[in-house]
Amino acid sequence: MTDQTIPVQDNVDNSKEPGFRIQRIYLKDLSLEQPHAPQILLVAAEPQVEVEVDVAVTRLSDDIFEVALIATVTAKVDDKALFLVEAKQAGIFEFNNIPPEQIDPMLGIACPTILYPYLRSNIADTISRAGFQPIHLNEMNFHGMYEHRMMQAQLAAVEESKGTLPN
């Protein structure tokens, strides 16, 4: 056998290669309400379910961001809330040597796509533990959601510029 020396690499990456790293994924907030229990549990009707999902981004440092996926699931029977689940699934993401124009789409598309399966699982589990059949959220098109937000921001900018121009 021959002795081979393998160089030890430092944890510090001094290269200029672009890098994206998930530092942590965590459940930031979770709430379940059943405001009309137990009476509403005796009603034998199919509930209407509403789902709202939003994305929030917070810059923690130059290269580190928190992305939170916020969901509200409301089930109603006869216009009374059967249950309400609010969840905030978050992650801390690090971007190294990535051009600034590429970071925003990653924060609005790639990061929520990574977080969404965790959010879906936590919501389904919470609803199941509350005594109901779990609700599995449909797949989401975060690219389409991002494009829609960009279009709304452009329209708002155009409307604001029209309001500031002299007549």
Secondary structure, DSSP 4 states (H G I P E B T S, - for coil): ------PPPPSS--S---EEEEEEEEEEEEEEE-TTTTGGGG--SPPEEEEEEEEEEEE-SSSEEEEEEEEEEEEEETTEEEEEEEEEEEEEEEEES--HHHHHHIIIIIHHHHHHHHHHHHHHHHHHHTTS----PPP--HHHHHHHHHHHHHHHHHHHHHHHS--
